[in-house]
Amino acid sequence: MANVISDETIEYVGILAKLELSGEEREQAKKDMGRMLDYIDKLNELDTTGVEPMSHVFPVNNVFREDVVENGDDRENMLKNAPEQKDGTYVVPITVE
């Protein structure tokens, strides 16, 4: 079952995809699109009775987890590395005046 793609169809697809195809590229695109449609026709011949539709090939699970603090507030140790500190915060040079 060979699907024949017209020049008008290729022109339209080229416009939608914002492609400028040369004559040779246009002919190759017609062949490629025909092969894709032939493959889809072949897939349509399969008996999918009882096969549930799916949105993903792989199972998709919720990856969220409970937000639990594990390392706690270790402000004192973090501030030990600060070259300068004031009232429990880092002191940095002024960058905006």
Biopython code that builds the backbone (N, CA, C, O; Angstrom):
import numpy as np
from Bio.PDB.StructureBuilder import StructureBuilder

atoms = [
    (1, "MET", "N", (0.836, -1.173, 0.000)),
    (1, "MET", "CA", (0.000, 0.000, 0.000)),
    (1, "MET", "C", (0.885, 1.241, 0.000)),
    (1, "MET", "O", (1.218, 1.745, 1.073)),
    (2, "ALA", "N", (1.262, 1.733, -1.124)),
    (2, "ALA", "CA", (2.170, 2.878, -1.199)),
    (2, "ALA", "C", (1.388, 4.180, -1.108)),
    (2, "ALA", "O", (0.515, 4.459, -1.930)),
    (3, "ASN", "N", (1.711, 4.955, -0.113)),
    (3, "ASN", "CA", (1.122, 6.275, 0.029)),
    (3, "ASN", "C", (1.895, 7.242, -0.861)),
    (3, "ASN", "O", (3.113, 7.373, -0.738)),
    (4, "VAL", "N", (1.188, 7.907, -1.745)),
    (4, "VAL", "CA", (1.813, 8.868, -2.651)),
    (4, "VAL", "C", (1.541, 10.265, -2.104)),
    (4, "VAL", "O", (0.393, 10.660, -1.899)),
    (5, "ILE", "N", (2.605, 10.990, -1.877)),
    (5, "ILE", "CA", (2.514, 12.336, -1.330)),
    (5, "ILE", "C", (2.610, 13.327, -2.484)),
    (5, "ILE", "O", (3.510, 13.234, -3.318)),
    (6, "SER", "N", (1.688, 14.266, -2.525)),
    (6, "SER", "CA", (1.684, 15.243, -3.621)),
    (6, "SER", "C", (2.676, 16.372, -3.349)),
    (6, "SER", "O", (3.096, 16.601, -2.215)),
    (7, "ASP", "N", (3.034, 17.068, -4.430)),
    (7, "ASP", "CA", (3.914, 18.232, -4.298)),
    (7, "ASP", "C", (3.267, 19.301, -3.419)),
    (7, "ASP", "O", (3.953, 19.994, -2.667)),
    (8, "GLU", "N", (1.939, 19.431, -3.516)),
    (8, "GLU", "CA", (1.222, 20.430, -2.725)),
    (8, "GLU", "C", (1.330, 20.122, -1.225)),
    (8, "GLU", "O", (1.481, 21.024, -0.402)),
    (9, "THR", "N", (1.250, 18.833, -0.894)),
    (9, "THR", "CA", (1.363, 18.437, 0.515)),
    (9, "THR", "C", (2.746, 18.763, 1.052)),
    (9, "THR", "O", (2.875, 19.298, 2.153)),
    (10, "ILE", "N", (3.785, 18.442, 0.279)),
    (10, "ILE", "CA", (5.152, 18.730, 0.704)),
    (10, "ILE", "C", (5.355, 20.237, 0.827)),
    (10, "ILE", "O", (6.005, 20.706, 1.761)),
    (11, "GLU", "N", (4.802, 20.987, -0.113)),
    (11, "GLU", "CA", (4.907, 22.451, -0.057)),
    (11, "GLU", "C", (4.248, 22.986, 1.213)),
    (11, "GLU", "O", (4.796, 23.853, 1.893)),
    (12, "TYR", "N", (3.056, 22.452, 1.522)),
    (12, "TYR", "CA", (2.319, 22.884, 2.706)),
    (12, "TYR", "C", (3.080, 22.534, 3.982)),
    (12, "TYR", "O", (3.192, 23.366, 4.883)),
    (13, "VAL", "N", (3.598, 21.323, 4.068)),
    (13, "VAL", "CA", (4.375, 20.904, 5.233)),
    (13, "VAL", "C", (5.628, 21.778, 5.365)),
    (13, "VAL", "O", (6.008, 22.158, 6.472)),
    (14, "GLY", "N", (6.258, 22.092, 4.247)),
    (14, "GLY", "CA", (7.430, 22.961, 4.266)),
    (14, "GLY", "C", (7.104, 24.341, 4.809)),
    (14, "GLY", "O", (7.889, 24.918, 5.561)),
    (15, "ILE", "N", (5.945, 24.872, 4.430)),
    (15, "ILE", "CA", (5.519, 26.180, 4.928)),
    (15, "ILE", "C", (5.278, 26.108, 6.434)),
    (15, "ILE", "O", (5.723, 26.978, 7.182)),
    (16, "LEU", "N", (4.559, 25.048, 6.882)),
    (16, "LEU", "CA", (4.282, 24.903, 8.316)),
    (16, "LEU", "C", (5.563, 24.763, 9.130)),
    (16, "LEU", "O", (5.672, 25.308, 10.229)),
    (17, "ALA", "N", (6.536, 24.026, 8.585)),
    (17, "ALA", "CA", (7.791, 23.782, 9.303)),
    (17, "ALA", "C", (8.819, 24.881, 9.043)),
    (17, "ALA", "O", (9.933, 24.837, 9.565)),
    (18, "LYS", "N", (8.432, 25.870, 8.227)),
    (18, "LYS", "CA", (9.330, 26.979, 7.865)),
    (18, "LYS", "C", (10.634, 26.441, 7.274)),
    (18, "LYS", "O", (11.729, 26.848, 7.660)),
    (19, "LEU", "N", (10.481, 25.509, 6.319)),
    (19, "LEU", "CA", (11.630, 24.922, 5.644)),
    (19, "LEU", "C", (11.661, 25.372, 4.192)),
    (19, "LEU", "O", (10.623, 25.476, 3.540)),
    (20, "GLU", "N", (12.838, 25.631, 3.706)),
    (20, "GLU", "CA", (13.018, 25.893, 2.287)),
    (20, "GLU", "C", (13.738, 24.684, 1.713)),
    (20, "GLU", "O", (14.929, 24.489, 1.953)),
    (21, "LEU", "N", (13.008, 23.874, 0.952)),
    (21, "LEU", "CA", (13.567, 22.634, 0.424)),
    (21, "LEU", "C", (13.919, 22.795, -1.049)),
    (21, "LEU", "O", (13.162, 23.381, -1.823)),
    (22, "SER", "N", (15.080, 22.265, -1.422)),
    (22, "SER", "CA", (15.448, 22.229, -2.839)),
    (22, "SER", "C", (14.609, 21.145, -3.503)),
    (22, "SER", "O", (13.921, 20.384, -2.824)),
    (23, "GLY", "N", (14.668, 21.077, -4.822)),
    (23, "GLY", "CA", (13.909, 20.058, -5.552)),
    (23, "GLY", "C", (14.269, 18.653, -5.109)),
    (23, "GLY", "O", (13.394, 17.803, -4.941)),
    (24, "GLU", "N", (15.568, 18.407, -4.920)),
    (24, "GLU", "CA", (16.034, 17.085, -4.494)),
    (24, "GLU", "C", (15.556, 16.775, -3.073)),
    (24, "GLU", "O", (15.117, 15.660, -2.792)),
    (25, "GLU", "N", (15.641, 17.761, -2.182)),
    (25, "GLU", "CA", (15.186, 17.568, -0.803)),
    (25, "GLU", "C", (13.677, 17.338, -0.760)),
    (25, "GLU", "O", (13.184, 16.561, 0.058)),
    (26, "ARG", "N", (12.955, 18.008, -1.637)),
    (26, "ARG", "CA", (11.502, 17.856, -1.696)),
    (26, "ARG", "C", (11.140, 16.425, -2.115)),
    (26, "ARG", "O", (10.234, 15.818, -1.545)),
    (27, "GLU", "N", (11.842, 15.901, -3.096)),
    (27, "GLU", "CA", (11.582, 14.526, -3.551)),
    (27, "GLU", "C", (11.917, 13.523, -2.441)),
    (27, "GLU", "O", (11.183, 12.557, -2.231)),
    (28, "GLN", "N", (13.023, 13.754, -1.738)),
    (28, "GLN", "CA", (13.402, 12.854, -0.639)),
    (28, "GLN", "C", (12.368, 12.926, 0.476)),
    (28, "GLN", "O", (12.020, 11.904, 1.068)),
    (29, "ALA", "N", (11.868, 14.142, 0.770)),
    (29, "ALA", "CA", (10.856, 14.309, 1.816)),
    (29, "ALA", "C", (9.571, 13.589, 1.423)),
    (29, "ALA", "O", (8.905, 13.013, 2.283)),
    (30, "LYS", "N", (9.214, 13.611, 0.153)),
    (30, "LYS", "CA", (8.012, 12.896, -0.308)),
    (30, "LYS", "C", (8.169, 11.395, -0.078)),
    (30, "LYS", "O", (7.243, 10.731, 0.386)),
    (31, "LYS", "N", (9.349, 10.866, -0.404)),
    (31, "LYS", "CA", (9.598, 9.431, -0.196)),
    (31, "LYS", "C", (9.550, 9.086, 1.295)),
    (31, "LYS", "O", (8.927, 8.102, 1.695)),
    (32, "ASP", "N", (10.216, 9.908, 2.111)),
    (32, "ASP", "CA", (10.256, 9.657, 3.556)),
    (32, "ASP", "C", (8.859, 9.704, 4.156)),
    (32, "ASP", "O", (8.501, 8.846, 4.963)),
    (33, "MET", "N", (8.063, 10.703, 3.766)),
    (33, "MET", "CA", (6.717, 10.832, 4.311)),
    (33, "MET", "C", (5.851, 9.662, 3.857)),
    (33, "MET", "O", (5.027, 9.165, 4.625)),
    (34, "GLY", "N", (6.031, 9.225, 2.629)),
    (34, "GLY", "CA", (5.289, 8.066, 2.132)),
    (34, "GLY", "C", (5.613, 6.819, 2.933)),
    (34, "GLY", "O", (4.725, 6.036, 3.267)),
    (35, "ARG", "N", (6.916, 6.636, 3.246)),
    (35, "ARG", "CA", (7.321, 5.469, 4.050)),
    (35, "ARG", "C", (6.741, 5.539, 5.448)),
    (35, "ARG", "O", (6.331, 4.521, 6.006)),
    (36, "MET", "N", (6.704, 6.743, 6.021)),
    (36, "MET", "CA", (6.114, 6.886, 7.364)),
    (36, "MET", "C", (4.631, 6.524, 7.343)),
    (36, "MET", "O", (4.149, 5.825, 8.234)),
    (37, "LEU", "N", (3.913, 6.995, 6.337)),
    (37, "LEU", "CA", (2.482, 6.695, 6.249)),
    (37, "LEU", "C", (2.234, 5.211, 5.979)),
    (37, "LEU", "O", (1.266, 4.640, 6.479)),
    (38, "ASP", "N", (3.110, 4.591, 5.189)),
    (38, "ASP", "CA", (3.002, 3.145, 4.966)),
    (38, "ASP", "C", (3.177, 2.392, 6.281)),
    (38, "ASP", "O", (2.462, 1.426, 6.548)),
    (39, "TYR", "N", (4.124, 2.834, 7.098)),
    (39, "TYR", "CA", (4.367, 2.190, 8.388)),
    (39, "TYR", "C", (3.153, 2.349, 9.298)),
    (39, "TYR", "O", (2.764, 1.406, 9.987)),
    (40, "ILE", "N", (2.561, 3.527, 9.301)),
    (40, "ILE", "CA", (1.360, 3.756, 10.113)),
    (40, "ILE", "C", (0.224, 2.860, 9.637)),
    (40, "ILE", "O", (-0.510, 2.300, 10.451)),
    (41, "ASP", "N", (0.075, 2.721, 8.316)),
    (41, "ASP", "CA", (-0.953, 1.816, 7.779)),
    (41, "ASP", "C", (-0.703, 0.384, 8.254)),
    (41, "ASP", "O", (-1.644, -0.333, 8.595)),
    (42, "LYS", "N", (0.562, -0.028, 8.275)),
    (42, "LYS", "CA", (0.913, -1.383, 8.732)),
    (42, "LYS", "C", (0.537, -1.541, 10.211)),
    (42, "LYS", "O", (-0.001, -2.574, 10.608)),
    (43, "LEU", "N", (0.822, -0.514, 11.027)),
    (43, "LEU", "CA", (0.457, -0.581, 12.440)),
    (43, "LEU", "C", (-1.056, -0.658, 12.626)),
    (43, "LEU", "O", (-1.537, -1.313, 13.550)),
    (44, "ASN", "N", (-1.797, 0.003, 11.760)),
    (44, "ASN", "CA", (-3.257, -0.011, 11.862)),
    (44, "ASN", "C", (-3.840, -1.395, 11.579)),
    (44, "ASN", "O", (-4.995, -1.656, 11.916)),
    (45, "GLU", "N", (-3.064, -2.278, 10.969)),
    (45, "GLU", "CA", (-3.528, -3.642, 10.688)),
    (45, "GLU", "C", (-3.487, -4.521, 11.941)),
    (45, "GLU", "O", (-4.122, -5.575, 11.979)),
    (46, "LEU", "N", (-2.751, -4.098, 12.954)),
    (46, "LEU", "CA", (-2.612, -4.904, 14.170)),
    (46, "LEU", "C", (-3.912, -4.951, 14.956)),
    (46, "LEU", "O", (-4.649, -3.968, 15.025)),
    (47, "ASP", "N", (-4.181, -6.109, 15.549)),
    (47, "ASP", "CA", (-5.356, -6.270, 16.404)),
    (47, "ASP", "C", (-4.986, -5.801, 17.810)),
    (47, "ASP", "O", (-4.194, -6.446, 18.497)),
    (48, "THR", "N", (-5.553, -4.699, 18.223)),
    (48, "THR", "CA", (-5.254, -4.142, 19.543)),
    (48, "THR", "C", (-6.429, -4.311, 20.502)),
    (48, "THR", "O", (-6.546, -3.586, 21.491)),
    (49, "THR", "N", (-7.293, -5.269, 20.201)),
    (49, "THR", "CA", (-8.427, -5.528, 21.070)),
    (49, "THR", "C", (-7.929, -5.921, 22.456)),
    (49, "THR", "O", (-7.080, -6.804, 22.582)),
    (50, "GLY", "N", (-8.445, -5.282, 23.481)),
    (50, "GLY", "CA", (-8.064, -5.601, 24.852)),
    (50, "GLY", "C", (-6.782, -4.937, 25.315)),
    (50, "GLY", "O", (-6.376, -5.130, 26.461)),
    (51, "VAL", "N", (-6.126, -4.155, 24.452)),
    (51, "VAL", "CA", (-4.908, -3.454, 24.853)),
    (51, "VAL", "C", (-5.298, -2.056, 25.305)),
    (51, "VAL", "O", (-5.871, -1.279, 24.541)),
    (52, "GLU", "N", (-4.982, -1.748, 26.552)),
    (52, "GLU", "CA", (-5.350, -0.439, 27.082)),
    (52, "GLU", "C", (-4.438, 0.645, 26.520)),
    (52, "GLU", "O", (-3.228, 0.447, 26.416)),
    (53, "PRO", "N", (-5.015, 1.791, 26.158)),
    (53, "PRO", "CA", (-4.174, 2.906, 25.696)),
    (53, "PRO", "C", (-3.278, 3.387, 26.829)),
    (53, "PRO", "O", (-3.637, 3.279, 28.002)),
    (54, "MET", "N", (-2.105, 3.920, 26.473)),
    (54, "MET", "CA", (-1.212, 4.446, 27.485)),
    (54, "MET", "C", (-0.612, 5.756, 26.990)),
    (54, "MET", "O", (-0.512, 5.997, 25.787)),
    (55, "SER", "N", (-0.221, 6.587, 27.934)),
    (55, "SER", "CA", (0.359, 7.870, 27.561)),
    (55, "SER", "C", (1.881, 7.831, 27.576)),
    (55, "SER", "O", (2.523, 8.685, 26.964)),
    (56, "HIS", "N", (2.474, 6.850, 28.269)),
    (56, "HIS", "CA", (3.922, 6.715, 28.345)),
    (56, "HIS", "C", (4.304, 5.255, 28.169)),
    (56, "HIS", "O", (3.568, 4.354, 28.570)),
    (57, "VAL", "N", (5.450, 5.038, 27.572)),
    (57, "VAL", "CA", (5.941, 3.671, 27.401)),
    (57, "VAL", "C", (6.381, 3.095, 28.737)),
    (57, "VAL", "O", (6.163, 1.917, 29.020)),
    (58, "PHE", "N", (7.003, 3.939, 29.559)),
    (58, "PHE", "CA", (7.480, 3.502, 30.859)),
    (58, "PHE", "C", (6.508, 3.961, 31.940)),
    (58, "PHE", "O", (5.852, 4.989, 31.776)),
    (59, "PRO", "N", (6.403, 3.224, 33.033)),
    (59, "PRO", "CA", (5.498, 3.664, 34.107)),
    (59, "PRO", "C", (5.964, 4.996, 34.692)),
    (59, "PRO", "O", (7.156, 5.222, 34.901)),
    (60, "VAL", "N", (5.005, 5.856, 34.946)),
    (60, "VAL", "CA", (5.312, 7.169, 35.511)),
    (60, "VAL", "C", (4.761, 7.201, 36.926)),
    (60, "VAL", "O", (3.562, 7.026, 37.141)),
    (61, "ASN", "N", (5.637, 7.421, 37.879)),
    (61, "ASN", "CA", (5.237, 7.475, 39.278)),
    (61, "ASN", "C", (5.516, 8.858, 39.836)),
    (61, "ASN", "O", (6.421, 9.558, 39.381)),
    (62, "ASN", "N", (4.727, 9.241, 40.826)),
    (62, "ASN", "CA", (4.938, 10.507, 41.494)),
    (62, "ASN", "C", (6.275, 10.441, 42.229)),
    (62, "ASN", "O", (6.512, 9.524, 43.014)),
    (63, "VAL", "N", (7.147, 11.416, 41.972)),
    (63, "VAL", "CA", (8.478, 11.391, 42.575)),
    (63, "VAL", "C", (8.580, 12.294, 43.799)),
    (63, "VAL", "O", (9.659, 12.442, 44.373)),
    (64, "PHE", "N", (7.477, 12.891, 44.196)),
    (64, "PHE", "CA", (7.510, 13.745, 45.375)),
    (64, "PHE", "C", (7.704, 12.905, 46.632)),
    (64, "PHE", "O", (7.286, 11.749, 46.699)),
    (65, "ARG", "N", (8.333, 13.498, 47.604)),
    (65, "ARG", "CA", (8.534, 12.833, 48.878)),
    (65, "ARG", "C", (8.192, 13.828, 49.978)),
    (65, "ARG", "O", (8.049, 15.025, 49.732)),
    (66, "GLU", "N", (8.067, 13.329, 51.151)),
    (66, "GLU", "CA", (7.796, 14.185, 52.299)),
    (66, "GLU", "C", (9.001, 15.108, 52.513)),
    (66, "GLU", "O", (10.145, 14.658, 52.441)),
    (67, "ASP", "N", (8.755, 16.365, 52.770)),
    (67, "ASP", "CA", (9.832, 17.332, 52.987)),
    (67, "ASP", "C", (10.262, 17.261, 54.452)),
    (67, "ASP", "O", (9.644, 17.866, 55.327)),
    (68, "VAL", "N", (11.330, 16.512, 54.695)),
    (68, "VAL", "CA", (11.811, 16.295, 56.057)),
    (68, "VAL", "C", (13.210, 16.886, 56.175)),
    (68, "VAL", "O", (14.080, 16.585, 55.357)),
    (69, "VAL", "N", (13.436, 17.724, 57.184)),
    (69, "VAL", "CA", (14.753, 18.302, 57.425)),
    (69, "VAL", "C", (15.637, 17.212, 58.011)),
    (69, "VAL", "O", (15.289, 16.582, 59.010)),
    (70, "GLU", "N", (16.791, 16.998, 57.373)),
    (70, "GLU", "CA", (17.689, 15.941, 57.838)),
    (70, "GLU", "C", (18.944, 16.489, 58.504)),
    (70, "GLU", "O", (19.490, 15.852, 59.404)),
    (71, "ASN", "N", (19.413, 17.668, 58.074)),
    (71, "ASN", "CA", (20.666, 18.161, 58.629)),
    (71, "ASN", "C", (20.461, 19.295, 59.640)),
    (71, "ASN", "O", (21.431, 19.735, 60.257)),
    (72, "GLY", "N", (19.278, 19.760, 59.820)),
    (72, "GLY", "CA", (18.964, 20.744, 60.846)),
    (72, "GLY", "C", (19.636, 22.089, 60.642)),
    (72, "GLY", "O", (20.247, 22.352, 59.606)),
    (73, "ASP", "N", (19.509, 22.928, 61.650)),
    (73, "ASP", "CA", (20.074, 24.269, 61.615)),
    (73, "ASP", "C", (21.484, 24.210, 62.197)),
    (73, "ASP", "O", (21.664, 24.042, 63.404)),
    (74, "ASP", "N", (22.476, 24.348, 61.328)),
    (74, "ASP", "CA", (23.866, 24.270, 61.766)),
    (74, "ASP", "C", (24.551, 25.616, 61.521)),
    (74, "ASP", "O", (25.692, 25.679, 61.063)),
    (75, "ARG", "N", (23.827, 26.682, 61.838)),
    (75, "ARG", "CA", (24.283, 28.033, 61.553)),
    (75, "ARG", "C", (25.655, 28.328, 62.154)),
    (75, "ARG", "O", (26.506, 28.920, 61.490)),
    (76, "GLU", "N", (25.875, 27.929, 63.378)),
    (76, "GLU", "CA", (27.145, 28.256, 64.042)),
    (76, "GLU", "C", (28.337, 27.676, 63.292)),
    (76, "GLU", "O", (29.338, 28.365, 63.094)),
    (77, "ASN", "N", (28.241, 26.423, 62.875)),
    (77, "ASN", "CA", (29.345, 25.812, 62.135)),
    (77, "ASN", "C", (29.522, 26.460, 60.762)),
    (77, "ASN", "O", (30.650, 26.630, 60.301)),
    (78, "MET", "N", (28.419, 26.822, 60.107)),
    (78, "MET", "CA", (28.534, 27.468, 58.797)),
    (78, "MET", "C", (29.184, 28.839, 58.934)),
    (78, "MET", "O", (29.995, 29.224, 58.091)),
    (79, "LEU", "N", (28.845, 29.565, 59.965)),
    (79, "LEU", "CA", (29.397, 30.908, 60.156)),
    (79, "LEU", "C", (30.865, 30.886, 60.555)),
    (79, "LEU", "O", (31.546, 31.906, 60.453)),
    (80, "LYS", "N", (31.364, 29.731, 61.012)),
    (80, "LYS", "CA", (32.785, 29.633, 61.361)),
    (80, "LYS", "C", (33.665, 29.900, 60.135)),
    (80, "LYS", "O", (34.795, 30.366, 60.280)),
    (81, "ASN", "N", (33.164, 29.613, 58.943)),
    (81, "ASN", "CA", (33.931, 29.810, 57.716)),
    (81, "ASN", "C", (33.826, 31.232, 57.175)),
    (81, "ASN", "O", (34.543, 31.589, 56.239)),
    (82, "ALA", "N", (32.958, 32.035, 57.741)),
    (82, "ALA", "CA", (32.753, 33.387, 57.231)),
    (82, "ALA", "C", (33.923, 34.280, 57.613)),
    (82, "ALA", "O", (34.347, 34.275, 58.768)),
    (83, "PRO", "N", (34.454, 35.049, 56.660)),
    (83, "PRO", "CA", (35.526, 35.973, 57.001)),
    (83, "PRO", "C", (35.037, 37.046, 57.977)),
    (83, "PRO", "O", (35.797, 37.537, 58.812)),
    (84, "GLU", "N", (33.739, 37.404, 57.853)),
    (84, "GLU", "CA", (33.170, 38.398, 58.753)),
    (84, "GLU", "C", (31.693, 38.081, 58.946)),
    (84, "GLU", "O", (31.003, 37.687, 58.005)),
    (85, "GLN", "N", (31.214, 38.258, 60.179)),
    (85, "GLN", "CA", (29.807, 37.984, 60.468)),
    (85, "GLN", "C", (29.248, 39.024, 61.422)),
    (85, "GLN", "O", (29.983, 39.666, 62.172)),
    (86, "LYS", "N", (27.932, 39.175, 61.377)),
    (86, "LYS", "CA", (27.283, 40.138, 62.261)),
    (86, "LYS", "C", (25.877, 39.639, 62.538)),
    (86, "LYS", "O", (25.127, 39.359, 61.603)),
    (87, "ASP", "N", (25.516, 39.526, 63.777)),
    (87, "ASP", "CA", (24.179, 39.103, 64.199)),
    (87, "ASP", "C", (23.746, 37.783, 63.550)),
    (87, "ASP", "O", (22.593, 37.636, 63.146)),
    (88, "GLY", "N", (24.662, 36.839, 63.454)),
    (88, "GLY", "CA", (24.330, 35.516, 62.925)),
    (88, "GLY", "C", (24.185, 35.452, 61.418)),
    (88, "GLY", "O", (23.586, 34.510, 60.898)),
    (89, "THR", "N", (24.730, 36.453, 60.692)),
    (89, "THR", "CA", (24.665, 36.447, 59.228)),
    (89, "THR", "C", (26.037, 36.753, 58.656)),
    (89, "THR", "O", (26.913, 37.250, 59.364)),
    (90, "TYR", "N", (26.226, 36.459, 57.379)),
    (90, "TYR", "CA", (27.462, 36.790, 56.685)),
    (90, "TYR", "C", (27.484, 38.285, 56.399)),
    (90, "TYR", "O", (26.452, 38.882, 56.092)),
    (91, "VAL", "N", (28.653, 38.880, 56.502)),
    (91, "VAL", "CA", (28.832, 40.277, 56.106)),
    (91, "VAL", "C", (29.608, 40.232, 54.778)),
    (91, "VAL", "O", (30.685, 39.643, 54.686)),
    (92, "VAL", "N", (29.027, 40.870, 53.760)),
    (92, "VAL", "CA", (29.640, 40.880, 52.432)),
    (92, "VAL", "C", (29.816, 42.329, 51.980)),
    (92, "VAL", "O", (29.152, 43.226, 52.499)),
    (93, "PRO", "N", (30.704, 42.559, 51.018)),
    (93, "PRO", "CA", (30.891, 43.919, 50.523)),
    (93, "PRO", "C", (29.616, 44.435, 49.844)),
    (93, "PRO", "O", (28.855, 43.660, 49.264)),
    (94, "ILE", "N", (29.395, 45.732, 49.922)),
    (94, "ILE", "CA", (28.240, 46.357, 49.264)),
    (94, "ILE", "C", (28.485, 46.333, 47.761)),
    (94, "ILE", "O", (29.543, 46.751, 47.292)),
    (95, "THR", "N", (27.511, 45.848, 47.016)),
    (95, "THR", "CA", (27.657, 45.789, 45.562)),
    (95, "THR", "C", (26.741, 46.781, 44.852)),
    (95, "THR", "O", (26.984, 47.120, 43.694)),
    (96, "VAL", "N", (25.707, 47.243, 45.515)),
    (96, "VAL", "CA", (24.786, 48.203, 44.926)),
    (96, "VAL", "C", (24.663, 49.375, 45.872)),
    (96, "VAL", "O", (24.470, 49.201, 47.075)),
    (97, "GLU", "N", (24.776, 50.557, 45.328)),
    (97, "GLU", "CA", (24.655, 51.736, 46.182)),
    (97, "GLU", "C", (23.360, 52.468, 45.899)),
    (97, "GLU", "O", (23.080, 53.491, 46.523)),
]
sb = StructureBuilder()
sb.init_structure("model")
sb.init_model(0)
sb.init_chain("A")
sb.init_seg("    ")
for serial, (resi, resn, name, xyz) in enumerate(atoms, 1):
    if name == "N":
        sb.init_residue(resn, " ", resi, " ")
    sb.init_atom(name, np.array(xyz, "f"), 0.0, 1.0, " ", f" {name:<3s}", serial, name[0])
structure = sb.get_structure()
